[in-house]
């Protein structure tokens, strides 16, 4: 009887653990997309900021 109670307790916690795992996977995917976007556009953005800064300071 005690064994069935433990299994029931684990079974009741399963949806919460599944939701946390899904959130972790989504967060990982968002972080990877953000990192990839930064890597692809980071140099271009840095160059644009430097160019804008030079233009503003020379004017």
Jmol script that loads the backbone (N, CA, C; Angstrom):
load data "model"
ATOM      1  N   UNK A   1       0.827  -1.188   0.000  1.00  0.00           N
ATOM      2  CA  UNK A   1       0.000   0.000   0.000  1.00  0.00           C
ATOM      3  C   UNK A   1       0.874   1.256   0.000  1.00  0.00           C
ATOM      4  N   UNK A   2       1.963   1.230   0.778  1.00  0.00           N
ATOM      5  CA  UNK A   2       2.844   2.394   0.829  1.00  0.00           C
ATOM      6  C   UNK A   2       3.510   2.620  -0.522  1.00  0.00           C
ATOM      7  N   UNK A   3       3.799   1.518  -1.218  1.00  0.00           N
ATOM      8  CA  UNK A   3       4.429   1.638  -2.527  1.00  0.00           C
ATOM      9  C   UNK A   3       3.500   2.338  -3.505  1.00  0.00           C
ATOM     10  N   UNK A   4       2.238   2.018  -3.478  1.00  0.00           N
ATOM     11  CA  UNK A   4       1.263   2.646  -4.355  1.00  0.00           C
ATOM     12  C   UNK A   4       1.155   4.142  -4.042  1.00  0.00           C
ATOM     13  N   UNK A   5       1.258   4.507  -2.795  1.00  0.00           N
ATOM     14  CA  UNK A   5       1.207   5.918  -2.412  1.00  0.00           C
ATOM     15  C   UNK A   5       2.386   6.696  -2.972  1.00  0.00           C
ATOM     16  N   UNK A   6       3.575   6.086  -2.952  1.00  0.00           N
ATOM     17  CA  UNK A   6       4.758   6.755  -3.498  1.00  0.00           C
ATOM     18  C   UNK A   6       4.644   6.917  -5.007  1.00  0.00           C
ATOM     19  N   UNK A   7       4.152   5.895  -5.683  1.00  0.00           N
ATOM     20  CA  UNK A   7       3.984   5.971  -7.131  1.00  0.00           C
ATOM     21  C   UNK A   7       2.952   7.041  -7.469  1.00  0.00           C
ATOM     22  N   UNK A   8       1.897   7.104  -6.696  1.00  0.00           N
ATOM     23  CA  UNK A   8       0.885   8.141  -6.921  1.00  0.00           C
ATOM     24  C   UNK A   8       1.447   9.532  -6.726  1.00  0.00           C
ATOM     25  N   UNK A   9       2.302   9.692  -5.727  1.00  0.00           N
ATOM     26  CA  UNK A   9       2.915  11.002  -5.482  1.00  0.00           C
ATOM     27  C   UNK A   9       3.829  11.387  -6.636  1.00  0.00           C
ATOM     28  N   UNK A  10       4.580  10.438  -7.149  1.00  0.00           N
ATOM     29  CA  UNK A  10       5.449  10.713  -8.302  1.00  0.00           C
ATOM     30  C   UNK A  10       4.590  11.051  -9.515  1.00  0.00           C
ATOM     31  N   UNK A  11       3.525  10.311  -9.716  1.00  0.00           N
ATOM     32  CA  UNK A  11       2.657  10.535 -10.868  1.00  0.00           C
ATOM     33  C   UNK A  11       2.006  11.920 -10.815  1.00  0.00           C
ATOM     34  N   UNK A  12       1.643  12.374  -9.628  1.00  0.00           N
ATOM     35  CA  UNK A  12       1.026  13.698  -9.487  1.00  0.00           C
ATOM     36  C   UNK A  12       2.032  14.813  -9.769  1.00  0.00           C
ATOM     37  N   UNK A  13       3.311  14.601  -9.490  1.00  0.00           N
ATOM     38  CA  UNK A  13       4.337  15.611  -9.721  1.00  0.00           C
ATOM     39  C   UNK A  13       4.816  15.616 -11.167  1.00  0.00           C
ATOM     40  N   UNK A  14       4.530  14.579 -11.924  1.00  0.00           N
ATOM     41  CA  UNK A  14       5.031  14.436 -13.284  1.00  0.00           C
ATOM     42  C   UNK A  14       4.636  15.601 -14.200  1.00  0.00           C
ATOM     43  N   UNK A  15       3.393  16.051 -14.238  1.00  0.00           N
ATOM     44  CA  UNK A  15       3.057  17.161 -15.137  1.00  0.00           C
ATOM     45  C   UNK A  15       3.853  18.435 -14.817  1.00  0.00           C
ATOM     46  N   UNK A  16       4.095  18.718 -13.558  1.00  0.00           N
ATOM     47  CA  UNK A  16       4.867  19.900 -13.177  1.00  0.00           C
ATOM     48  C   UNK A  16       6.301  19.776 -13.673  1.00  0.00           C
ATOM     49  N   UNK A  17       6.888  18.612 -13.527  1.00  0.00           N
ATOM     50  CA  UNK A  17       8.255  18.386 -13.989  1.00  0.00           C
ATOM     51  C   UNK A  17       8.317  18.457 -15.511  1.00  0.00           C
ATOM     52  N   UNK A  18       7.305  17.958 -16.172  1.00  0.00           N
ATOM     53  CA  UNK A  18       7.254  18.017 -17.628  1.00  0.00           C
ATOM     54  C   UNK A  18       7.172  19.469 -18.086  1.00  0.00           C
ATOM     55  N   UNK A  19       6.380  20.289 -17.431  1.00  0.00           N
ATOM     56  CA  UNK A  19       6.258  21.696 -17.781  1.00  0.00           C
ATOM     57  C   UNK A  19       7.575  22.424 -17.577  1.00  0.00           C
ATOM     58  N   UNK A  20       8.267  22.148 -16.494  1.00  0.00           N
ATOM     59  CA  UNK A  20       9.565  22.787 -16.247  1.00  0.00           C
ATOM     60  C   UNK A  20      10.575  22.393 -17.314  1.00  0.00           C
ATOM     61  N   UNK A  21      10.539  21.134 -17.734  1.00  0.00           N
ATOM     62  CA  UNK A  21      11.438  20.677 -18.789  1.00  0.00           C
ATOM     63  C   UNK A  21      11.130  21.391 -20.095  1.00  0.00           C
ATOM     64  N   UNK A  22       9.860  21.562 -20.408  1.00  0.00           N
ATOM     65  CA  UNK A  22       9.478  22.269 -21.626  1.00  0.00           C
ATOM     66  C   UNK A  22       9.938  23.720 -21.574  1.00  0.00           C
ATOM     67  N   UNK A  23       9.774  24.371 -20.438  1.00  0.00           N
ATOM     68  CA  UNK A  23      10.239  25.750 -20.296  1.00  0.00           C
ATOM     69  C   UNK A  23      11.754  25.836 -20.468  1.00  0.00           C
ATOM     70  N   UNK A  24      12.472  24.877 -19.928  1.00  0.00           N
ATOM     71  CA  UNK A  24      13.931  24.872 -20.064  1.00  0.00           C
ATOM     72  C   UNK A  24      14.338  24.701 -21.523  1.00  0.00           C
ATOM     73  N   UNK A  25      13.650  23.833 -22.246  1.00  0.00           N
ATOM     74  CA  UNK A  25      13.951  23.635 -23.670  1.00  0.00           C
ATOM     75  C   UNK A  25      13.636  24.887 -24.482  1.00  0.00           C
ATOM     76  N   UNK A  26      12.523  25.537 -24.184  1.00  0.00           N
ATOM     77  CA  UNK A  26      12.165  26.774 -24.883  1.00  0.00           C
ATOM     78  C   UNK A  26      13.188  27.859 -24.587  1.00  0.00           C
ATOM     79  N   UNK A  27      13.581  27.994 -23.340  1.00  0.00           N
ATOM     80  CA  UNK A  27      14.578  28.995 -22.961  1.00  0.00           C
ATOM     81  C   UNK A  27      15.906  28.728 -23.657  1.00  0.00           C
ATOM     82  N   UNK A  28      16.303  27.469 -23.754  1.00  0.00           N
ATOM     83  CA  UNK A  28      17.535  27.116 -24.455  1.00  0.00           C
ATOM     84  C   UNK A  28      17.442  27.474 -25.932  1.00  0.00           C
ATOM     85  N   UNK A  29      16.311  27.197 -26.551  1.00  0.00           N
ATOM     86  CA  UNK A  29      16.129  27.517 -27.967  1.00  0.00           C
ATOM     87  C   UNK A  29      16.179  29.024 -28.198  1.00  0.00           C
ATOM     88  N   UNK A  30      15.533  29.792 -27.337  1.00  0.00           N
ATOM     89  CA  UNK A  30      15.556  31.255 -27.469  1.00  0.00           C
ATOM     90  C   UNK A  30      16.969  31.785 -27.289  1.00  0.00           C
ATOM     91  N   UNK A  31      17.695  31.243 -26.325  1.00  0.00           N
ATOM     92  CA  UNK A  31      19.072  31.689 -26.094  1.00  0.00           C
ATOM     93  C   UNK A  31      19.959  31.369 -27.295  1.00  0.00           C
ATOM     94  N   UNK A  32      19.785  30.197 -27.894  1.00  0.00           N
ATOM     95  CA  UNK A  32      20.572  29.836 -29.071  1.00  0.00           C
ATOM     96  C   UNK A  32      20.263  30.738 -30.261  1.00  0.00           C
ATOM     97  N   UNK A  33      19.004  31.050 -30.470  1.00  0.00           N
ATOM     98  CA  UNK A  33      18.614  31.945 -31.565  1.00  0.00           C
ATOM     99  C   UNK A  33      19.187  33.337 -31.328  1.00  0.00           C
ATOM    100  N   UNK A  34      19.115  33.824 -30.095  1.00  0.00           N
ATOM    101  CA  UNK A  34      19.674  35.143 -29.781  1.00  0.00           C
ATOM    102  C   UNK A  34      21.181  35.158 -29.988  1.00  0.00           C
ATOM    103  N   UNK A  35      21.856  34.122 -29.563  1.00  0.00           N
ATOM    104  CA  UNK A  35      23.303  34.033 -29.740  1.00  0.00           C
ATOM    105  C   UNK A  35      23.675  33.966 -31.215  1.00  0.00           C
ATOM    106  N   UNK A  36      22.954  33.175 -31.973  1.00  0.00           N
ATOM    107  CA  UNK A  36      23.208  33.065 -33.405  1.00  0.00           C
ATOM    108  C   UNK A  36      22.963  34.408 -34.094  1.00  0.00           C
ATOM    109  N   UNK A  37      21.886  35.077 -33.733  1.00  0.00           N
ATOM    110  CA  UNK A  37      21.612  36.400 -34.298  1.00  0.00           C
ATOM    111  C   UNK A  37      22.688  37.399 -33.950  1.00  0.00           C
ATOM    112  N   UNK A  38      23.166  37.363 -32.740  1.00  0.00           N
ATOM    113  CA  UNK A  38      24.235  38.270 -32.327  1.00  0.00           C
ATOM    114  C   UNK A  38      25.519  37.979 -33.099  1.00  0.00           C
ATOM    115  N   UNK A  39      25.831  36.701 -33.266  1.00  0.00           N
ATOM    116  CA  UNK A  39      27.036  36.328 -34.001  1.00  0.00           C
ATOM    117  C   UNK A  39      26.953  36.774 -35.458  1.00  0.00           C
ATOM    118  N   UNK A  40      25.773  36.621 -36.060  1.00  0.00           N
ATOM    119  CA  UNK A  40      25.621  36.987 -37.461  1.00  0.00           C
ATOM    120  C   UNK A  40      25.593  38.498 -37.672  1.00  0.00           C
ATOM    121  N   UNK A  41      24.973  39.223 -36.764  1.00  0.00           N
ATOM    122  CA  UNK A  41      24.806  40.666 -36.947  1.00  0.00           C
ATOM    123  C   UNK A  41      25.704  41.500 -36.052  1.00  0.00           C
ATOM    124  N   UNK A  42      26.401  40.874 -35.143  1.00  0.00           N
ATOM    125  CA  UNK A  42      27.203  41.612 -34.174  1.00  0.00           C
ATOM    126  C   UNK A  42      28.253  42.501 -34.804  1.00  0.00           C
ATOM    127  N   UNK A  43      28.965  41.995 -35.766  1.00  0.00           N
ATOM    128  CA  UNK A  43      30.014  42.787 -36.408  1.00  0.00           C
ATOM    129  C   UNK A  43      29.413  43.948 -37.177  1.00  0.00           C
ATOM    130  N   UNK A  44      28.327  43.699 -37.890  1.00  0.00           N
ATOM    131  CA  UNK A  44      27.675  44.759 -38.648  1.00  0.00           C
ATOM    132  C   UNK A  44      27.160  45.858 -37.717  1.00  0.00           C
ATOM    133  N   UNK A  45      26.559  45.446 -36.600  1.00  0.00           N
ATOM    134  CA  UNK A  45      26.051  46.436 -35.648  1.00  0.00           C
ATOM    135  C   UNK A  45      27.195  47.242 -35.051  1.00  0.00           C
ATOM    136  N   UNK A  46      28.279  46.567 -34.719  1.00  0.00           N
ATOM    137  CA  UNK A  46      29.431  47.260 -34.154  1.00  0.00           C
ATOM    138  C   UNK A  46      30.003  48.259 -35.151  1.00  0.00           C
ATOM    139  N   UNK A  47      30.103  47.865 -36.401  1.00  0.00           N
ATOM    140  CA  UNK A  47      30.603  48.773 -37.433  1.00  0.00           C
ATOM    141  C   UNK A  47      29.676  49.981 -37.611  1.00  0.00           C
ATOM    142  N   UNK A  48      28.376  49.742 -37.596  1.00  0.00           N
ATOM    143  CA  UNK A  48      27.416  50.844 -37.746  1.00  0.00           C
ATOM    144  C   UNK A  48      27.500  51.812 -36.575  1.00  0.00           C
ATOM    145  N   UNK A  49      27.637  51.303 -35.375  1.00  0.00           N
ATOM    146  CA  UNK A  49      27.742  52.164 -34.194  1.00  0.00           C
ATOM    147  C   UNK A  49      29.034  52.971 -34.253  1.00  0.00           C
ATOM    148  N   UNK A  50      30.125  52.334 -34.642  1.00  0.00           N
ATOM    149  CA  UNK A  50      31.403  53.039 -34.744  1.00  0.00           C
ATOM    150  C   UNK A  50      31.335  54.130 -35.811  1.00  0.00           C
ATOM    151  N   UNK A  51      30.733  53.805 -36.944  1.00  0.00           N
ATOM    152  CA  UNK A  51      30.581  54.795 -38.016  1.00  0.00           C
ATOM    153  C   UNK A  51      29.715  55.973 -37.576  1.00  0.00           C
ATOM    154  N   UNK A  52      28.635  55.687 -36.910  1.00  0.00           N
ATOM    155  CA  UNK A  52      27.742  56.751 -36.411  1.00  0.00           C
ATOM    156  C   UNK A  52      28.470  57.618 -35.389  1.00  0.00           C
ATOM    157  N   UNK A  53      29.225  56.988 -34.504  1.00  0.00           N
ATOM    158  CA  UNK A  53      29.983  57.715 -33.495  1.00  0.00           C
ATOM    159  C   UNK A  53      31.006  58.629 -34.167  1.00  0.00           C
ATOM    160  N   UNK A  54      31.715  58.130 -35.170  1.00  0.00           N
ATOM    161  CA  UNK A  54      32.705  58.943 -35.884  1.00  0.00           C
ATOM    162  C   UNK A  54      32.036  60.116 -36.593  1.00  0.00           C
ATOM    163  N   UNK A  55      30.903  59.872 -37.197  1.00  0.00           N
ATOM    164  CA  UNK A  55      30.183  60.925 -37.897  1.00  0.00           C
ATOM    165  C   UNK A  55      29.725  62.011 -36.934  1.00  0.00           C
ATOM    166  N   UNK A  56      29.218  61.603 -35.784  1.00  0.00           N
ATOM    167  CA  UNK A  56      28.719  62.577 -34.815  1.00  0.00           C
ATOM    168  C   UNK A  56      29.851  63.384 -34.179  1.00  0.00           C
ATOM    169  N   UNK A  57      30.964  62.748 -33.916  1.00  0.00           N
ATOM    170  CA  UNK A  57      32.079  63.472 -33.269  1.00  0.00           C
ATOM    171  C   UNK A  57      32.818  64.366 -34.240  1.00  0.00           C
ATOM    172  N   UNK A  58      32.822  64.043 -35.535  1.00  0.00           N
ATOM    173  CA  UNK A  58      33.524  64.872 -36.517  1.00  0.00           C
ATOM    174  C   UNK A  58      32.681  66.045 -36.971  1.00  0.00           C
ATOM    175  N   UNK A  59      31.387  66.039 -36.714  1.00  0.00           N
ATOM    176  CA  UNK A  59      30.507  67.127 -37.166  1.00  0.00           C
ATOM    177  C   UNK A  59      30.573  68.330 -36.270  1.00  0.00           C
TER     178      UNK A  59
END
end "model"
wireframe off; spacefill off
backbone 0.3
color backbone group
